[in-house]
Amino acid sequence: MRGLHFTTGGRYPVLRSLAILCLLCAALAAVLAIVAAVWVVVQLGDRTLGQRLLLAVSVLCGGFLAVIAILALAEIVELFIDMATSLRTIARRQSGTSGPAGLPDESSAETAILRGR
């Protein structure tokens, strides 16, 4: 029963799901920033072209910062998962018990997306 966590995708499935949702939200934020910038340029006809372009660049910069912040949150979640895996492996080695070694690569959100978990 102990090996079940490793064969089904690792421990902490909720944290991994949260990291995956963060990655998806970052992609959505990038797309929405581009759509908002295009909308600002096209729909704000009461302003000059220079003002609209400045607003579009501002929207793109804000979207870029939002994407970076969301990706940083996903990396922090993955950092905690990796820390737990490493600490569990270290504790297992120091106690002298044997068991399935945790694979840090298995717990990353990118690997989970690619493997469909």
Order of alpha helices (4+ residues) and beta strands (2+ residues): alpha-alpha-alpha-alpha
